[in-house]
Amino acid sequence: SAAIFFPAGWRQSQHCRHSAVRLFAPPPPDACHQSPSPLLTPQSRSKTLVLRSGAVPCRPTTPTRMYTSLSTRSSRAGSAAPAAPGRGASHVVCVATPSKPPASRLAKRSKVEIIKENSDFLRHPLMQELMDENTFIGEESMQLMKFHGSYQQDHREKRAFGAGKAYMFMMRTRQPAGAVTNQLYLAMDELADKYGNGTLRLTTRQAFQLHGVLKHDLKTVFSTVIKNMGSTLAACGDVNRNVMAANAPWKNRPEYMHAQELANDIADLLTPQSGAYYDVWLDGEKFMSSYRENPKVTEDRLYNGFGTNFEDCPEPIYGTQFLPRKFKVAVTVPGDNSVDLFTNDIGVVVISGDGGEVIGYNLVVGGGMGRTHRAKETFPRLADPLGFVAKDDIFHAIKAIVATQRDYGRRDDRRQARLKYLVNEWGIDRFRSVTEQYFGKKFDAFKPLPKWTFEDYLGWGEQGDGKLWYGIYMQNGRIKGDGKVALRHVIETYNIPVSITANQNLILQEIKPEWKADIMRKLEDAGLKDVSQWDTIEASSMACPAMPMCGLAVTEAERSLPDINARIRDLCNKVGLPADEAFIVRMTGCPNGCARPYMAELGFVGDGPNSYQLYLGGNRGATRLAELFAERVKVKDLEATLEPLFAHFRDYRRGAETFGDFCGRVGMAALREAQESYMPAAGRTAAAVAVAPAPNGNGTGNGNGAVASSLSLNPATLVALEAAAKAQGKTVEQFLEDAAKSAKGAATAAK
């Protein structure tokens, strides 16, 4: 640690009374330069600056240029900037006198940080490698490609012997609030057939994924999306990604309409600004669009009263280094948790006044799903309440949170670089205090909220303007085959827009009532059943794509989950649970959590070939994390693992208690004990018969009340008992117990 002196030319922030200082190096001659983030150690973070990831305090290129992250207040706060110090004067700002000399070696930075810094804002070497004859791109370009909305993948099932990897690309779109125009849907459908693998994938963040694109087709595919009013910019990479929103198409619910508009505005606010995207995919061509962003977004993005921005930089919010890791935002209304709000870096809740007008927003921060196997320092986390902001301040608040993560998030270890780890290490109070420096004011108290519920938006509904919407369950988000053809026909024929839900489903909108019968018939003929015809477990489940193309997958997910769901339903029937019993089931092929399995009532996380970790205890409102119950559960052992749990749930649930709430209440230890002591059905039946009192009323008929140690029954008798019990809606044990009571009563009456 070291005291830092600001010579003439540096300005002092009026926020220096706060706990932290952020420093950035001045730009090179032709571009701004953002040095990596400083790190404040837990012991000295309130006063002492320790450099993180190689950051060094640098003087500006001219005495008048300022690149501290804490700039002077501007007119938004109503106060003037302090006078600049005289030449040769210096100020000590928010730091303690060093207790030992500063470290002589710079802190380590991850290689991705170097790649970003040297890329000329995501251009090079990607632009060059897209033009060569190879079927793949190199490591540096792979990292940059993510920012443009694509991952290089290897189709493991199409590798030819001796030919190496089968390279292809997955493209992901940017669809704030899941909104998709009619024009863009038709373009995506056509691209899937011409350049992809013939399918479209709906994601858990309300976007499209197009799989199987070859390198030489990338420019055609990307430029087609752009020219059809779509975008892939910032769909991946160390930036803010697609902004989710509760997308119920209710025209008579202004809070929902506002949430969707706000999601689009936040997406615009945090979109990269350098123009590299168009240089790469349109060769710098000037593309005219009828879309214009909200003028307030433009104004607030440029505002730099409290150090959120880099002055004179092509990327005013991100700088050359962008963010330490991916960043996710979701917007919703009170009570509607269809977006898994608390799994996001920022969650925004629209707060309305008594008259229905929007007055501001509750903010939560620090959520995230990803973790790494056998790395306990990584974990899923739910977001914490940060505070309330007035309607006019929302973009400044979002920028302040992003800037805090940008400047303090770790850049040496990407496994620890998400915002959730910063909030977890600091605590929400310290995080709030530092964020307020960038915000320029205090956050107000968090507003009370109703209970959260999960909404799936499946089936038919009224928009409130005389038209209808129809939510279609798309199994694991995959649009394919006859269903894909039928959807295109309906969407094209009736010229309707659609939206993608956070549960990988599709909502058709703007449907006139007289179209309903024809739409239903065409979709059902193609196998796209109404939600009422799907099993309730299946209709609420989700899986990531996983094998064969995701490079992180260690086992199946999308292709395995339908069979797993069917086996779960069979188990429910076997133990006597109600026929409509529903669990939230989610599955991923790796621990990164794309399908949010750590929020499920029953979550499967791939930990090896045909093997999963089992997480239990999430809830329907998506406000409680599931807990790890078992590791390395083999697919072949599914029934042996789950049957004891379902039987325990059947016997000890309280009223209409859900499986997730039951698991959360009794705890993992009790569930493991129940599993270990569980006796399979045949054994339970024999045991129940063995202890059932005989008609003589004293237990065995031997006159002394003793219980027989065993009773042999042939299989036919067991089957008959089970059938008789089922006919009365009872378990075998309940049936025998009731029969014994009746026999005892009869024997007593006879005496």
N, C-alpha and C positions, 0 to 999 in steps of 0.2 A: 504494500500500500504506500501511497505517496501523496503529499499535499500537491495540489495542482494550482499554479498561478496563471492568471489570464493577463497577458501583456496588452499593450495598447492595440486597439483594433478588435478585441473581443468584447462582447457586451455581457453584462451580468443580468441574469433573470431576476425579476421581482419575486420569483418563487424559490429563491435560494434558501429560504427558511425551511423548506421541506427536506425530506430525508435523502434524496438521491440526486446525482449529477449524471448527465449523459453527454458524452463527447463524440464528435465525429471529425474525421480528417477532412480537409478542404478537397475540392475536386481537382483532377488533373486538368490540363488546359482545355480539353474539349468535352468534358463530361463531369458530372458531379460524382463524388466518391464517398461511399459510406463505409467507414471502418467497422469492424465487428463490434458486437455489443460488449459493454463492460459488465463485470460480475461483482456484485456486492456480497461478500461472505455473510453467512447467518450471524456470525459474531459481531461484525462491524458494519453491517449493511446500512445502518441508519446514518453513519457519518463518514465512513472511510471508503474510498474508491479503490477497487482492485480490478485490474484490467482482465477482461475475459476475451478469449479467442484472438489474442494478438492485437487488441486495440491499443493504439498509442495516441496521446493528445498531440495534435498537429496545429501549427499556426495556419491561418488562412493565406491564400496566395497574395492578397492585398490587404492592407490594414482595415479596409472598410467592409470586407466580406466576412460574414459570420456563419459558422457551421456548427455551433453548439446546438444540441437538440432542444435545449430550453431557450427559446427566444423571448424577446420582450413582449409585454402585453400590448395589445392594440386596442382600437376603438371599441371592439366588441365588449371588452371588460370595462370600458369607460375611463381608462387611465393612460397617461402618457408614458413613453419609455424614459428610463433614467438617462441622465446625461452621460455621454461617453467619457471614460477616464482620459486624462491628459496623456500625451505621448510619454512613454517610459513608465507610466504608472501601472500598477497591477492590483488585482483583487484576489483574495482567497475565497473560493465559493464552495460552501457546503462540504468541506472535507476536514479531516483531522490531521494534525501533524504526524508524520510517519514515525512508527516506533522502530522500524528497521529499514534498511535500504530497499529500494524497489527491486523486483526480480530482474535479473539480467537477461533471462530468456523469455521470449514471447509465448503466450499461451497457444495451445494447439487449436487449429480450426479444421473443421471437417473438409474433405476434398470438394464437397458440393459447394461450399462457400467460395472456394477459389474459382470453381467453374463459373458460378454466377457472376463473380466480380470481373472476370476476364471476357465475358460474353458479349459486351456491347449491348446490354439490355436484351439478352436472350436471342441474339442474332447468330453469333459465330461460336463454333464451327458448323452449326446446324445448316445454315444456308448452303455452304459448300458441299456438305455430305449428302444433302438431298439430291444433288445433281450428279453424283458419281454412279458407277455401274453396280455397286454392291447391293445386295438385297437387305442390308442392315445398316445401321448407323453406329458410331462408336460411343464409348461411355459418356464422354462430355456432351455429345449431342443428345444422347438418351435422357440425360438429366434436364436439358433445355426443352426437349420435346414435350415433357410433362406440362410445362407452363403453357404450351400451345394447345393442350388438350388431348394428348395421345401418349400411349405407352407402347414401346416395342415389346412384342411377346414371341414366344416360341411354342408352336403347336406341337406338343409332345407326341401326339398320336399320328402326326404326318411326317415325322422324320424318316428320311430314306436312308437305308444302310450305306454308310460311308459318305453320305452327303452332308452330314452335320445338322445343325438346327434348321427347323422350318420357320424362318422369320416372317412375321406379319405384325400388323399394328391394330391396336384398339383405339378408336376415336370416341371421345366423350364430349357431349355438348353442354352448353351453358343455357339452362332454362329456369330463370328465377321464378319461384312459386310454381314450377312445373308447367307453366303456360306454353302451349305449342300452337302456332297458327296453322290453319289448314294448308297453306302453301308449304310450310316447313315440314309438316308431317308427310305430305306426299313426296317431297324431295328426299327425306330420309328413307322412306319405304323403297323408293327407286334405287337409291345408293346401296341399300342393303343387298338388293338383287344383282346389281351390276358390278359392285366392287367389294362387297362384304361376303359373309357366309350365308346370305339369304335370310337372316333373322335380324330382328331389332331387340335390344335388351333395355328394359326400363330399370333404372337404378333406384337404390334406396334413398337417393338425394334428388329425386324428381328430374332426372335427365335421361337422355338416350346414351347408349353405348352401341357402337357399330364395330363388330369384330371381324377379323380376317382380311383387313385391307393390306394390300401389298405396297411396298415402298414406292414403286414407280406410279402408283395411283393416288398417292397422298395429296398432291397438289390439286388434282381434279376434285377429289372428295372434299377437301377443306374449302376450296374456292366455291364449290357448289353450295355448301352450307351457308357460307357468308352471303352469297348472292341471292339466297332465298330467305334472307332476314334472320339467319341464325348465327351462332357463334360457338366456338370451342375455346376461346381465350380464357385462361385461368380456370378451366375445368379440372385441372390437376396442378401439381407443383406447389412451391412454397409461397402461396398467395391465398387470398380469400377465394374459396371455391363457390360452387353454385349455392345461391341463397334460397333456402327452403321457406315455404309458407303453408299454412293451413289453406288448402285450395278448394274449399267447398264453393261451388259456383252459385251462391245465393246472391241475387241482385237486390234483395230486400234486407240484407244484413250488412250495413255499411262498414261494420268493424272488420268483416272478412275481406271486403273489397279493399279497404285501406291496408290491411296486412299484406295483401298480394302486391299492391302498388309500392308499399314500403320495401318489400323484398327486392323488387326491381330497382328501386332507387339505391338501396345499399349495394346491390351488385354493381351498379354504375359507379357509385362512389369509389369502390375499391378495385375497379378494373384497371389493369396496367395501362399506362398512358403513353408509352414511348413510341408507339407506332410500329414496333418490330414485328408484330403479328401480321400486319398487312404487307410489310416488306418481304416476309418469308413466303406467305401464301398467295399474295396477289402481285408479287414483284414490284411493290410500291405503287401499284395502280390506285388512282383516286376512285374510290367506290362511293357513289352517292346513295344515301339512304334517307328514306322519309322519316326515320326514327330520330327523335331529338330527346336528349335526356332532360330531366327536370332542371330548370335553371338554378334552383336552390342547391341541387347536388353540385353543379359546376362551381357555384360561388363558395360553398362550404368546403369543397375539396381544396380550393386554392387558399383558403384562410389559414394563416399560420401565426396566430396570436400567441400560441403557447408551445411551440416547438414540435408540432406534429409533422411538419413538412420539411423537405430539403429545398432550399431556395435555388432557383435557376437550374432545376434538375428535370430531365425528361420523365422521371418517376418521382413525383413530389411526395408521395407517401412511402413508397417502397425503397427508394434509392437503388444503388447498384446491387445491394445484397438481398433485396426483397425480404421476406420473413424467414425466421429460422426453420419453420416447418409449415405444413398445411394449416389452413385456418377455415373454420366452418361457422356459419351463421344461420339461424332459423328465426322466423317470425310467426307468431300465432295470436290468438285471442284468449281471454281467460276461460279456462276449463277445457279447451280443445288441445289435447296433446297428440294429435295425429302426426306431428313432426318429430317426436322424441326430443323435445326442447332441451332437456337437461344433458343431452349427449353432445351439445355443441360448444364451441369456444365462446360464442355469444348467443344467448337466447333473448329475444325481444318479445314482450307481451304488450299488445295494444290495450291501453286503458282509456275507457270512454267515460264521459260525464253523465249526469242524470238525463240530459237531453239527447244522448246518443253521440255527441260530438267527441272527437278524439282530443284528449287533454295531455297525453304523454305516454310514457312507456316504462314498464318495469324491465330491468336488465338483470340477467344472470350470466355468470362467466365461469370458465374453467372446466367445462365438460369435455369428454373424449373417450373413445372406446379402445383404441389400439393398445396392445401390449406385446410382449415377446415371451415365448416359452422359456422357462428356467431363468428368467431375469426378474427377480422380485421387485426391483426398483421401477419396473414398468407396470402399469395397472390401468384399468378403466376407472373413470371418475365422473361423478355427476356435478353439474355446475352449481355454484353458490349464488345466492342473491347479492347483487351489487348495489342496487338502489333504483331510484325513479328519476327520470329526466322529463322536462317539459317537451312538448311536441316540437318546438322550434329548435331544440338543442340535440336532437337525436343524431344527426350526422357528425356533430362535434364530439359527442360521447363515443360513437363508434370509432372515430379516428383516434381518440385518446386511448381507448383500449388496445387498438391495433398498434399504436406507437409504443405503448408500454411493452407489449410482447416483442415488437421489433427490436427495441433497444435493450431489453433485459432477458429475453428468451435465450436459452443456451445455443451456441453455434459450434460447440466442440463435439457434442454427442447428440446425434440426431434422434436417438431413442429417448432422450430427455428434453427435446426441444419444443414440445407442444406447450401451449399456454397452460394446460391443466397442471403441469409440473411446476410452473412458476407460481401459480395460485396455491398449489399444495405446499410448496416450500415456504412461501411468504406468509400465508394465511390471508383471508379475504380482507381484513382490516388494513394491512400494510399495502396490499395490492390496490385497494380503493384509494388510499392516501397518495400513492405514486401516480395513479391514473388521474386523479384530480388535478395534479400539476399540469398535465397536458390538456385537461378539460377546461381549466381556468375557473372552476367553481366547485362547490361541494355537491355531491349527489344527494338528492332528497331521499326520505325514508321510503322503503319498498312498500307498495300498496298491497292491501289484503287481496287474496285471490280465492276463488272457489276451488272445490276439489277437481283434480285433473281426471279426464276420461279419455279413452282411445276412440277415435272416430275413423271408420274405414272408408266411408263414402261409396259403398257398393250398392248396387240396385238402382231403382228409379227414384227421382226426387224432383220437386218443383223449384225452379229458379227464383220464383217470386215476381216474374214479369210476364207470366203466361206461357213460358216455354219450360221444357224439361231438361234434366241431365240424367245420364245413365252411367253408373260406375261398373266397370267390367273387371272381374277377377282374372288376372293374367298370371298363370302359374309360374311362380318365381320370376316374374317380369319378362318372360321370353315370348315375343310375338313371332310366330312361325307358321308355316304350312298353310292349310286352308283357312285358319283363323286370320292370318295376316292378309290373305287375299280378300276375305270378307270385310275386314276392317277398312282396308283401302277403298273398297267399293262403296261402303256406307259413308265414309268421311268425304270421299270425292263426290258422290252423287248428291248428297245434301249440303255440301260446302260448309261443314261444321268444324269448329276448332276443338281441340282436346286439351286435357291437362294430365300430368303424371303425378300420382300420389307418392307419398313417402313410404308406402307399402308395396311399391312396384306394380301398381295397378293403373288403369286408364279410365278417365272420365270423358265421355262424349258430352258436348255442351250445345246449347242453342238449338235444341230439338223441338220442333213443333209437335203438338200432341197427335196430329194426324199421321205423323211419320212413325210413331212408336211401334205399331204392329209389324210394319215392314222391316224395321231395323231389328226387332226381336227375332223375327223369322229368319232373316239372312244370317244373323250371328249364330243362332242355335243350330241352323243347318250346317254351319262350319265347325261346330263343336265348342263354340264359346258360350257356355251355359250361364244362365243367371245364377247369382250368388246363392239363391235359395236351393239350387240343385247341387251345390258343393258341400262336402263335409265341413263342419265348422272348424275342425282342427286345420284342415288343408287351407281354407279360405283366409285364415289369419296368420299363416306361416310365411317365412321369408328365407331365402338362401342367396348367397353370393354365387357368381359364376364358377369360381374355383377351376378345377380341372376341365379341359386339358391345357388351357392357354395361360392362365394366370401364373406368373412366375413365382408367386409367393405360396401358392396352394401346395399342401402336402397330402391332401386327400380330396375326395369328392364333396360337393355340397348341392348345387343346383340339380344335378342328375340323380342324386341319391335321396333327396328329401321327400319326394312323393311316396316312395316305397316306405320310408321311415314313418311318415305320417299314417299310412295305411296300417302298419304294424302297431303303432300307438293306439289307433282306434280299436283294433282287434283286442289289444290288451285291456282297454277300458271295458269293452263288452265282456271279456272273460272274467274280470273281477267284479262285474256287476255295477259299474258306474252308469249314470244316465246316458241314453243314446245320443243326447245333444251336448254332452260334456265337452267343453272347449278349452284348449290350452293355447297360449301364445308360444309357438315353437319356431326357433330360428337356428340356422346352421351356417357355419363358415368353414372354408377349407384351410384356414390358418388363423392365428390369434389376432390379426389386425382388426377384426370386428366390423367389416363393411356392412353386414346384415344386422348389426347391433345385437349379437347373441347375449351379451351381458345384461340386457334389459328383459330377456325372455323369461317366461315361467319355466320353460324347458329349453335350455340352450346347448347346442352342440358346437364345439370348437375343435377343428381338426388338429390332432397332434401326431399323426403318422398315417401310413396307408391303412384305410378302413378302420381308423381308430380316432376317438374323440374324447376331449374333456367334456364332462357333463356339468352344466351350471343350472342351479335351481333357485327359485324364489323371487324372480322379478314380478312386477305386478301389472295389471291391465292399464293403469294410469301412467305407466312408465316413469315412476318417481322413485323406484327402489332398484338398486343393483342386485342381480342374481349373485349367488355365491358358488364357489367351486365345490362340487360334491364328490366327484371321482375323476380320475385321470386314466387315460389309455383304455377306455371302454371300447371293446371291439364290436363292430356291427353285428356279428354273429351272436353276441351276448346281450343284445338289446333287451330281449324279453326277460332274461334272468336278472338284469339290472333294474328294470323299471317296474316289473310286476309287484315286488314287495312295497315299492313306494306308492303305487296306485292303490294297493290293498290297504295300506296304512292310512292313506288319504280318505278312502271310503269309510273306514271304521271310525276315524277321529276328527273328521271335518266338522265345523260348526255351521249349521244351517246351510246357506248357499255359498259358503266360503270357497273361493277359487283355489286351484292347485298352487298357484304362486303365493297367495296369501297364507295358505296352510304351511307351505315350506318355510316361508319367512317367519311364521309364528313359532313353529316347533323347533326349528333350527337344524343345522346339518348333523349335529351329533345324534339327535333323536332319530333322524332319518337313517343314519348309518346303523344305529342299533336295531331299528326295525328291519332293515335289510338283512342284517346278520342273523336275526332270530326268526326270520320268515320261514314258514313251512308251506311248500307248494300245495296246490288244490287237493290232489289225491291224498296226501298226507294229512291235510286238515280234516278232510271228510272222515278218514279212518279214525283219527284222534277224537273227533266230535262224537262219532258213534260209540267209541270205546268208553267215553265218560258220560254218555246219556243215561239218565235214570231209567231202570226197567219198570214195567207196569206195576210191579208189586209195591212201588212207592219208596223203597229204601235203597235203591241203587242198582243192585244186580240180581235180585230175586233169590239171593242165598240167605236172606233173613238177617244179615248182620250189618247191612249198610255199606259194605266194602265195595270199592270200585274195581271192576275187572281190569286187569293189566293190559289186555288186548282183546280185539274182536276182529276176526277175519271175515271180510266181505268180498264176494266175487265182483269182477268188473261190472257185470250187468246190474247188480244191486246198486253200485255207486252211480251208474248212469241214471237209473230210475230215481234215486234220491235227488240228484242234481236237477232232473227234469221236473220233479214235483215241486222243488223249491223255487225254480224259475217261474213255474206257472202261477205261484202265489206272490211273485215279486220279492222273494227272499233269498238270502244266501243259504247254503246247506246248513250251516251252523244255526242260523236263526230258525230254519224249518224244524230241525231236530229239537232245538230248545223248546219251541212252542209245542211240538208233539209230546215231548216229555212232560211238560206242564199239564197238558190235557190228560195224559195218561195218569198222572199223579192225582189230578182232581177226580177222575173217574174212580180210581182205586179208593180214594178217601170216601167218596159218596157210597161206594159198595159196602164199605165197612159199617 
